[in-house]
Amino acid sequence: MAVANPVGPVDATKVPRYAGISTFARLPELDRVPDYDIAIVGVPFDGGTSFRPGARFGPSAVREASRLLRPGYHPELDVEPVAACQVVDAGDIACTPYDITRAVREIEEQALPLLGDGKKLVSIGGDHTIALPMLRALAKARGPVALLHFDAHLDTWDTYFDQPVTHGTMFRRAFEEGLLIEDKSMHIGIRGPVYDRDDFIRDHEFGFQIVRCSDIDVIGIAGTIQRIKDRLGDTPVYVSIDIDVLDPSYAPGTGTPEMGGMHSRELLAVLRGLDGINIVGADVVEIAPSYDHASVTALAGATLVFDLLALMANRDAIEARAAADEKEVAWQA
């Protein structure tokens, strides 16, 4: 049930978008409202990265880029997400930059209270390591979920320099810990060489289905959307978007760029084509502003977060209508 009379962002016709508070899309902070439906939280941790560091500055860069958004109405999804439900900025999770194991525990501990009473959470990374504690918290709050993973890389490797939890191993840990619903998870946008051809065999054994960028060249956007919908059905889904799923020409500000990626319009089209799926949590990660140009990567991240909010709001509206119809049928009986 959406919060009644949600508080929206600062009015850009009264306070210019470049002024005022630096929350996501200038939405209210968590302590400014009595209740909320969706929280946005920053997770400035990049201790699990394996190449270029700097994603710890991602949350602040995405928030700054989000000033450019006009978050009132989403034309493609035909929804007013910040009017349909209460969205808040919950600030940043504080975690140690020196100890991966401790940081992951701290992220989970601070994310879990934000997921109470059916609330939803969108996190802004940080490197992709943060997806594991988010999935752990979500599993405690709701149970296992399907994973819809947009990325250039599988992220199901075993260890990296003997470390079991890094930004390239977390989804293998998630599978091993029973956080994922069996045979429902997918990778979208995979490309580039890997260490060993067996990487794909093991990934399949973990229950993942892969749509590579080369597959998208053949089946197109509509085919990609259909494959995802056929796979997920109405299963509760966690959407994890590594910004390097985009080609470096569209997202240069990331730690492990990979040539031949999705165009920004392609990624948005696929995401918007999933309207109605049951998204219960999400992240947008690996935005490293030190390598960005004209904030194009940060803007991509901000737009993706807004689209996730719109998808969540539309799903809430669908569920509310279904509940109302059920109540009407019961009353008539």
Residue frames as qw, qx, qy, qz and C-alpha x, y, z in Angstrom:
[[0.000, 0.889, 0.458, 0.000, 0.00, 0.00, 0.00],
 [0.423, 0.457, -0.022, 0.782, 1.49, 3.31, -1.08],
 [0.247, -0.376, -0.432, 0.782, 1.96, 6.05, 1.49],
 [0.145, 0.841, 0.516, 0.077, -0.85, 8.60, 1.24],
 [0.064, 0.997, 0.018, 0.039, 0.03, 12.12, 0.08],
 [0.829, -0.086, 0.023, 0.551, 3.72, 11.51, -0.62],
 [0.139, -0.888, 0.126, 0.419, 6.18, 14.37, -0.30],
 [0.796, 0.546, 0.125, 0.228, 7.85, 15.02, -3.63],
 [0.660, 0.046, -0.006, 0.750, 11.10, 16.62, -4.72],
 [0.129, -0.554, -0.094, 0.817, 11.98, 20.29, -4.45],
 [0.496, 0.771, 0.387, -0.097, 9.96, 22.31, -7.00],
 [0.596, -0.019, 0.317, 0.738, 12.37, 23.16, -9.84],
 [0.153, 0.731, 0.374, 0.550, 10.18, 26.09, -10.88],
 [0.375, -0.914, -0.066, -0.142, 10.89, 27.74, -7.53],
 [0.503, -0.694, 0.467, 0.219, 14.40, 26.48, -6.70],
 [0.547, 0.636, -0.480, -0.256, 16.69, 25.96, -9.74],
 [0.987, -0.017, -0.155, -0.022, 17.83, 22.38, -10.25],
 [0.628, 0.396, -0.416, 0.525, 21.45, 23.34, -9.62],
 [0.141, -0.483, 0.434, -0.748, 20.54, 24.69, -6.15],
 [0.787, -0.345, 0.044, -0.509, 19.10, 23.20, -3.00],
 [0.711, -0.414, 0.557, -0.114, 19.67, 19.85, -1.33],
 [0.299, 0.517, -0.748, -0.290, 21.85, 17.18, -2.92],
 [0.638, 0.006, 0.732, -0.239, 19.62, 14.16, -2.37],
 [0.279, 0.126, 0.824, 0.477, 18.70, 11.94, -5.31],
 [0.014, 0.542, 0.595, 0.593, 16.51, 14.06, -7.62],
 [0.076, -0.281, 0.283, -0.914, 16.21, 16.43, -4.63],
 [0.632, -0.422, -0.583, -0.288, 13.74, 14.05, -2.99],
 [0.491, -0.748, 0.194, -0.402, 13.13, 14.32, 0.77],
 [0.185, 0.413, -0.837, 0.308, 15.56, 12.77, 3.20],
 [0.478, -0.228, -0.848, -0.006, 14.42, 9.76, 5.20],
 [0.245, -0.345, -0.642, 0.639, 13.92, 11.70, 8.44],
 [0.154, 0.084, -0.056, -0.983, 11.72, 14.32, 6.72],
 [0.616, -0.114, -0.438, -0.645, 8.73, 11.99, 6.19],
 [0.658, -0.332, 0.475, -0.481, 6.74, 9.75, 8.57],
 [0.794, 0.033, 0.607, 0.007, 6.85, 6.71, 6.28],
 [0.231, 0.593, -0.535, -0.556, 8.01, 5.65, 2.82],
 [0.932, 0.253, 0.143, -0.218, 7.57, 3.02, 0.10],
 [0.852, 0.364, -0.052, 0.374, 10.96, 3.09, -1.62],
 [0.406, -0.844, 0.195, 0.291, 14.31, 4.18, -0.21],
 [0.690, 0.634, -0.209, 0.280, 17.39, 5.13, -2.21],
 [0.648, -0.717, 0.196, 0.167, 20.64, 4.54, -0.38],
 [0.440, 0.769, -0.460, 0.068, 24.25, 5.18, -1.32],
 [0.919, -0.335, 0.142, 0.152, 26.89, 2.55, -0.64],
 [0.299, 0.889, -0.347, 0.027, 30.28, 4.23, -1.14],
 [0.697, -0.442, 0.556, 0.098, 32.44, 1.09, -0.99],
 [0.726, 0.611, -0.277, -0.152, 34.92, -0.04, -3.66],
 [0.367, -0.622, 0.690, -0.046, 37.26, -2.31, -1.70],
 [0.779, 0.063, 0.624, -0.010, 36.30, -5.29, -3.88],
 [0.591, 0.767, -0.085, -0.236, 37.29, -3.84, -7.23],
 [0.872, -0.105, 0.341, 0.335, 39.92, -5.62, -9.33],
 [0.581, 0.420, 0.242, 0.653, 41.04, -2.92, -11.79],
 [0.137, 0.428, -0.035, 0.893, 40.32, 0.83, -11.63],
 [0.228, -0.474, -0.698, 0.486, 39.12, 2.03, -8.20],
 [0.008, -0.022, -0.028, -0.999, 36.93, 5.05, -7.54],
 [0.349, -0.447, -0.680, -0.465, 33.35, 3.75, -7.42],
 [0.328, -0.451, -0.618, 0.555, 33.21, 4.87, -3.77],
 [0.019, 0.307, 0.038, -0.951, 32.48, 8.30, -5.23],
 [0.050, -0.274, -0.801, -0.531, 29.62, 6.95, -7.33],
 [0.126, -0.669, -0.712, 0.172, 26.72, 7.77, -4.99],
 [0.106, -0.681, -0.130, 0.713, 27.60, 11.45, -4.74],
 [0.055, -0.208, 0.562, 0.799, 28.17, 11.69, -8.52],
 [0.061, -0.404, -0.849, -0.334, 24.83, 10.06, -9.31],
 [0.116, -0.731, -0.545, 0.393, 23.01, 12.32, -6.87],
 [0.091, -0.550, 0.138, 0.819, 24.61, 15.39, -8.44],
 [0.009, 0.010, -0.727, -0.686, 23.72, 14.19, -11.95],
 [0.036, -0.517, -0.855, -0.011, 20.15, 13.48, -10.82],
 [0.023, 0.548, 0.228, -0.804, 19.59, 17.23, -10.43],
 [0.129, 0.205, -0.543, -0.804, 19.06, 17.24, -14.19],
 [0.038, -0.312, -0.938, -0.148, 16.10, 14.83, -13.96],
 [0.444, -0.167, -0.020, -0.880, 12.50, 15.95, -14.15],
 [0.044, 0.033, -0.984, 0.168, 11.12, 13.23, -11.89],
 [0.491, 0.125, 0.312, -0.803, 7.45, 14.17, -12.05],
 [0.834, 0.335, 0.212, -0.382, 6.27, 12.02, -14.97],
 [0.352, -0.304, 0.802, 0.375, 7.78, 9.11, -16.91],
 [0.573, 0.394, -0.184, -0.695, 6.23, 9.22, -20.43],
 [0.435, 0.265, -0.822, -0.255, 7.37, 5.77, -21.63],
 [0.215, -0.130, -0.931, 0.266, 6.05, 4.03, -18.52],
 [0.344, -0.542, -0.381, -0.665, 3.09, 6.42, -18.08],
 [0.644, -0.551, -0.488, 0.211, 3.61, 6.82, -14.34],
 [0.048, -0.825, 0.224, -0.517, 4.34, 9.58, -11.84],
 [0.725, -0.047, -0.629, 0.277, 6.59, 7.58, -9.53],
 [0.248, 0.050, -0.508, 0.823, 7.20, 10.24, -6.89],
 [0.467, -0.168, 0.051, -0.867, 3.47, 11.01, -6.73],
 [0.796, -0.105, -0.495, -0.333, 2.36, 7.36, -6.77],
 [0.841, -0.361, -0.336, 0.223, 4.52, 6.39, -3.80],
 [0.302, -0.933, 0.196, 0.009, 6.77, 7.96, -1.20],
 [0.836, 0.294, -0.179, 0.428, 10.39, 7.84, -2.29],
 [0.390, -0.909, 0.139, 0.052, 13.13, 9.00, 0.07],
 [0.556, 0.583, -0.491, 0.331, 16.88, 9.36, 0.07],
 [0.832, -0.538, -0.137, 0.026, 18.23, 7.38, 3.02],
 [0.197, -0.877, 0.435, 0.054, 21.72, 8.84, 2.76],
 [0.548, 0.507, -0.664, 0.022, 24.83, 6.67, 2.66],
 [0.932, -0.337, -0.130, 0.028, 25.64, 3.44, 4.43],
 [0.082, -0.841, 0.517, -0.137, 28.78, 3.85, 6.51],
 [0.992, -0.085, 0.045, 0.077, 31.22, 0.96, 6.18],
 [0.515, -0.640, 0.407, 0.400, 34.93, 0.42, 6.57],
 [0.602, 0.722, -0.266, -0.213, 37.06, 0.87, 3.45],
 [0.012, 0.659, -0.750, 0.055, 39.76, -1.48, 4.77],
 [0.272, -0.097, 0.943, -0.167, 38.09, -4.86, 5.41],
 [0.400, -0.040, -0.619, -0.675, 35.79, -6.49, 2.82],
 [0.385, -0.300, -0.871, 0.055, 34.27, -9.02, 5.22],
 [0.127, -0.430, -0.536, 0.715, 33.47, -6.40, 7.83],
 [0.186, 0.208, -0.187, -0.942, 32.20, -3.92, 5.21],
 [0.387, -0.154, -0.764, -0.493, 29.85, -6.50, 3.73],
 [0.321, -0.422, -0.792, 0.302, 28.47, -7.24, 7.20],
 [0.047, -0.389, -0.280, 0.876, 28.00, -3.53, 7.92],
 [0.265, 0.058, -0.447, -0.852, 26.20, -2.96, 4.63],
 [0.401, -0.298, -0.835, -0.230, 23.80, -5.83, 5.30],
 [0.272, -0.427, -0.669, 0.544, 23.13, -4.68, 8.86],
 [0.047, 0.380, 0.117, -0.916, 22.30, -1.14, 7.75],
 [0.292, 0.006, -0.602, -0.743, 20.27, -2.18, 4.68],
 [0.213, -0.287, -0.934, 0.022, 18.01, -4.64, 6.52],
 [0.030, 0.505, 0.569, -0.648, 16.02, -2.04, 8.55],
 [0.213, 0.355, -0.236, -0.879, 15.29, -0.13, 5.33],
 [0.325, 0.007, -0.815, -0.480, 13.47, -3.19, 3.95],
 [0.122, 0.191, 0.836, -0.499, 10.91, -3.58, 6.74],
 [0.411, 0.511, 0.510, -0.557, 7.15, -3.86, 6.14],
 [0.647, 0.533, 0.521, 0.160, 7.42, -4.62, 2.43],
 [0.081, 0.914, -0.147, -0.370, 9.48, -1.53, 1.62],
 [0.849, 0.421, 0.114, 0.299, 11.77, -1.54, -1.40],
 [0.426, -0.753, 0.246, 0.437, 15.36, -0.43, -1.69],
 [0.712, 0.654, 0.001, 0.256, 17.47, 0.89, -4.57],
 [0.607, -0.641, 0.164, 0.439, 21.16, 1.17, -3.78],
 [0.486, 0.853, -0.167, 0.094, 23.75, 3.24, -5.61],
 [0.873, -0.254, 0.038, 0.415, 27.28, 1.86, -5.52],
 [0.642, -0.413, 0.637, -0.107, 30.07, 1.50, -4.92],
 [0.214, 0.337, -0.847, -0.350, 31.51, -1.52, -6.68],
 [0.700, -0.090, -0.499, -0.503, 29.46, -4.61, -7.42],
 [0.302, 0.045, -0.857, 0.415, 30.50, -6.30, -4.18],
 [0.284, -0.029, 0.412, -0.865, 27.65, -4.43, -2.50],
 [0.663, -0.038, -0.435, -0.608, 25.08, -6.63, -4.27],
 [0.530, -0.046, -0.833, 0.153, 25.87, -9.56, -1.95],
 [0.062, -0.165, -0.662, 0.728, 24.98, -7.85, 1.35],
 [0.447, 0.098, -0.053, -0.887, 21.91, -6.35, -0.34],
 [0.662, -0.008, -0.648, -0.376, 20.77, -9.81, -1.42],
 [0.367, -0.083, -0.825, 0.422, 21.45, -11.16, 2.06],
 [0.164, 0.142, 0.415, -0.884, 19.34, -8.42, 3.61],
 [0.564, 0.093, -0.292, -0.766, 16.59, -8.91, 1.04],
 [0.568, -0.033, -0.815, -0.108, 16.52, -12.66, 1.65],
 [0.169, -0.153, -0.746, 0.625, 16.09, -12.06, 5.38],
 [0.291, 0.215, 0.210, -0.908, 13.27, -9.60, 4.71],
 [0.681, 0.315, -0.095, -0.654, 11.45, -11.42, 1.89],
 [0.876, 0.025, 0.482, 0.027, 13.13, -14.73, 1.13],
 [0.498, -0.137, 0.584, 0.626, 15.12, -15.75, -1.97],
 [0.411, 0.743, 0.070, -0.524, 14.68, -13.81, -5.22],
 [0.781, 0.444, 0.272, 0.345, 15.45, -14.12, -8.90],
 [0.337, -0.617, 0.196, 0.683, 18.42, -12.08, -10.09],
 [0.588, 0.745, 0.253, 0.188, 18.27, -9.99, -13.26],
 [0.554, -0.582, 0.212, 0.557, 21.86, -8.96, -13.82],
 [0.537, 0.835, 0.043, 0.111, 22.94, -6.40, -16.44],
 [0.486, -0.718, 0.410, 0.282, 26.72, -6.53, -16.84],
 [0.512, 0.660, -0.520, -0.176, 29.62, -7.10, -19.20],
 [0.214, 0.382, -0.872, 0.218, 30.92, -9.81, -16.86],
 [0.627, -0.274, -0.707, -0.179, 29.46, -12.92, -15.25],
 [0.251, -0.560, 0.432, -0.661, 30.56, -12.13, -11.66],
 [0.928, -0.260, 0.031, -0.266, 30.28, -15.81, -10.71],
 [0.555, 0.476, -0.619, 0.286, 33.99, -16.54, -10.36],
 [0.771, -0.384, -0.483, 0.158, 35.13, -18.38, -7.25],
 [0.514, -0.716, -0.075, 0.467, 37.91, -16.23, -5.76],
 [0.468, 0.801, -0.072, 0.365, 40.19, -13.41, -6.77],
 [0.241, 0.561, -0.571, 0.549, 43.63, -13.36, -5.14],
 [0.345, -0.127, -0.872, 0.322, 42.16, -15.87, -2.65],
 [0.239, 0.087, 0.367, -0.895, 39.39, -13.44, -1.68],
 [0.147, 0.348, 0.923, 0.071, 35.96, -15.15, -1.75],
 [0.133, 0.840, 0.498, -0.170, 33.97, -11.89, -1.84],
 [0.240, -0.282, 0.267, 0.890, 34.89, -9.34, -4.50],
 [0.452, 0.494, 0.046, -0.741, 33.05, -7.49, -7.26],
 [0.496, 0.349, -0.652, -0.454, 33.52, -10.53, -9.53],
 [0.251, 0.044, -0.959, 0.124, 32.53, -13.35, -7.16],
 [0.307, -0.030, 0.505, -0.806, 29.46, -12.15, -5.26],
 [0.747, 0.090, -0.135, -0.644, 26.80, -13.89, -7.34],
 [0.625, 0.132, -0.768, 0.041, 28.51, -17.26, -6.90],
 [0.066, 0.042, -0.737, 0.671, 28.36, -16.66, -3.14],
 [0.525, 0.041, 0.150, -0.837, 24.71, -15.64, -3.47],
 [0.764, 0.098, -0.515, -0.375, 23.92, -18.92, -5.26],
 [0.486, 0.117, -0.807, 0.315, 25.85, -20.99, -2.70],
 [0.059, -0.001, 0.607, -0.793, 24.05, -19.27, 0.18],
 [0.042, 0.487, 0.872, 0.042, 20.60, -19.99, -1.27],
 [0.054, 0.481, 0.203, -0.851, 19.77, -16.31, -1.80],
 [0.314, 0.288, -0.465, -0.776, 18.59, -16.91, -5.39],
 [0.807, 0.202, 0.365, -0.418, 15.53, -18.79, -6.61],
 [0.531, -0.182, 0.749, 0.352, 16.74, -21.77, -8.61],
 [0.366, 0.259, 0.724, 0.524, 16.74, -21.51, -12.42],
 [0.131, 0.881, 0.451, -0.054, 15.25, -18.02, -12.56],
 [0.265, -0.792, 0.130, 0.534, 18.32, -15.79, -12.75],
 [0.690, 0.623, 0.241, 0.278, 19.79, -14.15, -15.86],
 [0.383, -0.478, 0.200, 0.765, 22.79, -12.20, -17.10],
 [0.494, 0.801, 0.332, 0.063, 22.15, -9.58, -19.80],
 [0.204, 0.961, -0.185, 0.006, 24.85, -7.84, -21.87],
 [0.746, -0.446, 0.410, 0.277, 27.73, -10.27, -21.26],
 [0.670, 0.730, -0.117, 0.074, 30.65, -9.89, -23.66],
 [0.037, 0.818, -0.561, 0.122, 34.39, -10.12, -24.01],
 [0.654, 0.227, -0.713, 0.112, 36.84, -12.94, -23.31],
 [0.741, -0.608, 0.106, -0.265, 36.99, -14.88, -20.04],
 [0.282, -0.649, 0.706, -0.026, 39.74, -16.75, -18.18],
 [0.171, -0.109, 0.975, 0.094, 38.47, -20.20, -19.17],
 [0.439, -0.129, -0.577, -0.677, 35.63, -21.64, -21.29],
 [0.397, -0.305, -0.846, 0.183, 34.59, -23.60, -18.18],
 [0.052, 0.110, 0.349, -0.929, 33.48, -20.29, -16.64],
 [0.519, -0.004, -0.276, -0.809, 30.31, -20.57, -18.73],
 [0.596, -0.131, -0.785, -0.109, 29.76, -24.21, -17.79],
 [0.283, -0.208, -0.698, 0.624, 29.96, -23.41, -14.08],
 [0.226, 0.071, 0.099, -0.966, 27.73, -20.38, -14.52],
 [0.602, -0.094, -0.537, -0.584, 25.09, -22.61, -16.11],
 [0.528, -0.174, -0.803, 0.215, 25.40, -25.03, -13.20],
 [0.078, -0.168, -0.494, 0.850, 24.58, -22.14, -10.87],
 [0.201, 0.624, 0.738, -0.159, 21.24, -21.78, -12.68],
 [0.069, 0.641, -0.054, -0.762, 21.94, -18.68, -14.76],
 [0.627, 0.574, 0.473, 0.233, 20.77, -18.02, -18.30],
 [0.334, -0.446, 0.210, 0.803, 22.88, -15.68, -20.45],
 [0.496, 0.806, 0.309, 0.093, 21.90, -13.15, -23.10],
 [0.567, -0.245, 0.188, 0.764, 25.16, -11.89, -24.56],
 [0.160, 0.664, -0.071, -0.727, 25.48, -8.62, -26.42],
 [0.063, 0.228, -0.787, -0.570, 26.04, -10.73, -29.56],
 [0.095, 0.410, 0.907, -0.029, 22.67, -12.40, -28.89],
 [0.152, 0.713, 0.341, -0.594, 21.00, -8.98, -28.74],
 [0.064, 0.439, -0.512, -0.736, 22.45, -8.29, -32.19],
 [0.097, -0.073, -0.917, -0.381, 20.42, -11.26, -33.46],
 [0.127, -0.531, -0.836, 0.062, 17.20, -11.29, -31.40],
 [0.009, -0.569, -0.181, -0.802, 16.92, -7.53, -30.92],
 [0.179, -0.250, 0.453, -0.837, 15.36, -5.59, -28.07],
 [0.758, -0.134, -0.066, -0.635, 11.94, -7.26, -28.32],
 [0.842, 0.070, -0.535, 0.002, 13.49, -10.72, -28.26],
 [0.320, 0.240, -0.643, 0.653, 15.62, -9.83, -25.25],
 [0.425, -0.226, 0.290, -0.828, 12.60, -8.51, -23.35],
 [0.857, -0.061, -0.255, -0.443, 10.62, -11.65, -24.16],
 [0.690, 0.148, -0.656, 0.267, 13.42, -13.95, -22.97],
 [0.050, 0.227, -0.580, 0.781, 13.58, -12.07, -19.67],
 [0.606, -0.149, 0.133, -0.770, 9.83, -12.14, -19.14],
 [0.862, 0.030, -0.451, -0.229, 9.62, -15.85, -20.00],
 [0.547, 0.183, -0.677, 0.457, 12.38, -16.57, -17.50],
 [0.000, -0.160, 0.522, -0.838, 11.17, -14.40, -14.62],
 [0.304, -0.535, -0.761, -0.206, 7.40, -14.67, -14.80],
 [0.350, -0.812, -0.128, -0.449, 5.95, -13.13, -11.65],
 [0.786, -0.224, -0.365, 0.446, 8.89, -14.13, -9.45],
 [0.292, -0.938, 0.015, 0.187, 10.22, -11.51, -6.99],
 [0.752, 0.465, 0.004, 0.468, 13.24, -10.00, -8.73],
 [0.401, -0.758, 0.108, 0.503, 16.38, -8.18, -7.68],
 [0.626, 0.738, 0.082, 0.237, 17.72, -6.07, -10.57],
 [0.568, -0.618, 0.204, 0.503, 21.46, -5.43, -10.48],
 [0.576, 0.796, 0.093, 0.164, 22.89, -3.04, -13.08],
 [0.603, -0.398, 0.221, 0.655, 26.64, -2.73, -13.50],
 [0.282, 0.845, -0.006, -0.455, 27.11, 0.42, -15.55],
 [0.118, -0.496, 0.718, 0.474, 29.78, -1.36, -17.61],
 [0.556, 0.394, 0.732, 0.016, 26.95, -3.21, -19.38],
 [0.381, 0.898, 0.093, -0.199, 26.98, -0.04, -21.47],
 [0.758, 0.421, 0.012, 0.498, 29.64, 0.41, -24.10],
 [0.518, -0.379, -0.154, 0.751, 32.53, 2.61, -22.86],
 [0.138, 0.296, 0.303, 0.895, 31.45, 5.29, -25.33],
 [0.417, -0.632, -0.379, -0.532, 28.25, 5.65, -23.27],
 [0.698, -0.710, -0.007, -0.096, 29.76, 4.96, -19.85],
 [0.578, 0.549, -0.450, 0.402, 33.49, 5.71, -19.71],
 [0.199, -0.603, 0.490, -0.598, 33.42, 6.31, -15.95],
 [0.935, -0.254, 0.017, -0.248, 33.71, 2.76, -14.72],
 [0.483, -0.655, 0.578, 0.056, 36.37, 0.45, -13.35],
 [0.485, -0.122, 0.818, 0.283, 36.34, -2.42, -15.88],
 [0.526, 0.557, -0.074, -0.638, 35.18, -1.10, -19.28],
 [0.542, 0.031, 0.808, 0.228, 34.55, -3.65, -22.02],
 [0.174, 0.276, -0.444, -0.834, 34.17, -2.88, -25.72],
 [0.277, -0.118, -0.821, -0.485, 31.04, -3.78, -27.70],
 [0.040, 0.266, 0.781, -0.564, 28.47, -3.01, -25.00],
 [0.121, 0.711, 0.691, 0.050, 24.85, -1.96, -25.09],
 [0.093, 0.423, 0.118, 0.893, 23.94, 1.53, -26.20],
 [0.109, 0.075, 0.555, -0.821, 22.18, 3.62, -23.57],
 [0.590, 0.086, -0.129, -0.793, 18.96, 3.64, -25.61],
 [0.640, 0.039, -0.744, -0.185, 19.08, -0.16, -25.90],
 [0.264, -0.054, -0.804, 0.529, 19.48, -0.61, -22.16],
 [0.297, 0.119, 0.330, -0.888, 16.66, 1.80, -21.38],
 [0.635, 0.088, -0.409, -0.649, 14.41, 0.10, -23.94],
 [0.548, -0.032, -0.834, 0.057, 15.00, -3.33, -22.40],
 [0.104, -0.101, -0.686, 0.713, 14.46, -2.05, -18.89],
 [0.403, 0.148, 0.127, -0.894, 11.29, -0.15, -19.79],
 [0.605, 0.067, -0.623, -0.492, 10.01, -3.21, -21.65],
 [0.375, -0.072, -0.883, 0.274, 9.91, -5.08, -18.36],
 [0.358, -0.250, 0.181, -0.881, 7.04, -2.99, -16.98],
 [0.830, -0.223, -0.161, -0.486, 4.98, -5.14, -14.63],
 [0.730, 0.081, -0.629, 0.255, 7.70, -7.49, -13.39],
 [0.649, -0.725, -0.220, -0.074, 7.93, -7.85, -9.63],
 [0.479, 0.474, -0.393, 0.626, 11.03, -5.84, -8.70],
 [0.641, -0.708, -0.296, 0.019, 11.58, -5.92, -4.93],
 [0.485, -0.748, 0.194, 0.410, 15.09, -4.46, -4.83],
 [0.701, 0.651, 0.072, 0.283, 17.78, -3.11, -7.14],
 [0.474, -0.662, 0.163, 0.558, 21.20, -1.56, -7.45],
 [0.582, 0.790, -0.031, 0.190, 23.15, 0.56, -9.94],
 [0.704, -0.605, 0.210, 0.307, 26.88, 0.14, -9.41],
 [0.743, -0.020, 0.318, 0.588, 30.44, 0.64, -10.64],
 [0.269, 0.903, 0.151, 0.299, 30.18, 4.34, -11.51],
 [0.662, -0.372, -0.034, 0.649, 33.65, 5.81, -11.01],
 [0.219, 0.951, 0.199, -0.094, 33.47, 9.56, -11.72],
 [0.368, -0.683, 0.393, 0.493, 37.24, 10.01, -11.92],
 [0.361, -0.052, 0.751, 0.551, 37.14, 8.40, -15.37],
 [0.325, 0.707, 0.622, -0.086, 33.92, 10.10, -16.48],
 [0.221, 0.045, 0.294, 0.929, 33.55, 12.82, -19.10],
 [0.294, -0.210, -0.199, -0.911, 30.86, 15.53, -18.82],
 [0.434, -0.060, 0.659, -0.611, 29.13, 13.33, -16.20],
 [0.624, 0.138, -0.497, -0.587, 27.69, 11.06, -18.91],
 [0.456, -0.021, -0.882, 0.113, 28.19, 7.92, -16.82],
 [0.021, 0.165, 0.650, -0.741, 26.72, 9.50, -13.72],
 [0.489, 0.184, -0.044, -0.852, 23.75, 10.73, -15.75],
 [0.587, 0.056, -0.739, -0.326, 23.24, 7.21, -17.11],
 [0.286, -0.103, -0.858, 0.414, 23.23, 5.92, -13.54],
 [0.216, 0.188, 0.395, -0.873, 20.77, 8.57, -12.37],
 [0.570, 0.145, -0.342, -0.733, 18.42, 7.82, -15.27],
 [0.528, -0.002, -0.845, -0.079, 18.54, 4.09, -14.55],
 [0.081, -0.157, -0.750, 0.638, 17.69, 4.68, -10.90],
 [0.401, 0.206, 0.124, -0.884, 14.72, 6.81, -11.92],
 [0.606, 0.109, -0.599, -0.512, 13.54, 4.11, -14.34],
 [0.363, -0.066, -0.898, 0.239, 13.77, 1.51, -11.56],
 [0.150, 0.197, 0.524, -0.815, 11.64, 3.75, -9.34],
 [0.529, 0.198, -0.206, -0.799, 9.08, 4.06, -12.14],
 [0.551, 0.050, -0.802, -0.226, 8.97, 0.29, -12.65],
 [0.193, -0.137, -0.833, 0.501, 8.50, -0.28, -8.93],
 [0.287, 0.216, 0.289, -0.887, 5.76, 2.36, -8.73],
 [0.580, 0.139, -0.458, -0.659, 3.90, 0.84, -11.68],
 [0.459, -0.040, -0.887, 0.039, 4.06, -2.60, -10.10],
 [0.002, 0.184, 0.672, -0.717, 2.69, -1.21, -6.84],
 [0.456, 0.201, -0.024, -0.867, -0.19, 0.32, -8.81],
 [0.573, 0.072, -0.721, -0.383, -0.90, -3.04, -10.47],
 [0.326, -0.122, -0.875, 0.338, -0.97, -4.78, -7.10],
 [0.172, 0.195, 0.430, -0.864, -3.20, -2.07, -5.60],
 [0.558, 0.145, -0.300, -0.760, -5.69, -2.45, -8.47],
 [0.534, 0.005, -0.836, -0.122, -5.67, -6.23, -8.10],
 [0.145, -0.154, -0.776, 0.594, -6.35, -5.93, -4.36],
 [0.347, 0.201, 0.173, -0.900, -9.20, -3.48, -5.00],
 [0.597, 0.103, -0.551, -0.574, -10.74, -5.80, -7.61],
 [0.419, -0.057, -0.891, 0.164, -10.47, -8.74, -5.23],
 [0.046, 0.192, 0.598, -0.777, -12.16, -6.74, -2.50],
 [0.474, 0.177, -0.128, -0.853, -14.93, -5.71, -4.89],
 [0.573, 0.032, -0.757, -0.312, -15.55, -9.32, -5.93],
 [0.275, -0.130, -0.846, 0.438, -15.67, -10.40, -2.29],
 [0.220, 0.192, 0.347, -0.891, -18.14, -7.58, -1.46],
 [0.561, 0.133, -0.373, -0.727, -20.41, -8.52, -4.37],
 [0.499, -0.027, -0.865, -0.053, -20.38, -12.16, -3.26]]
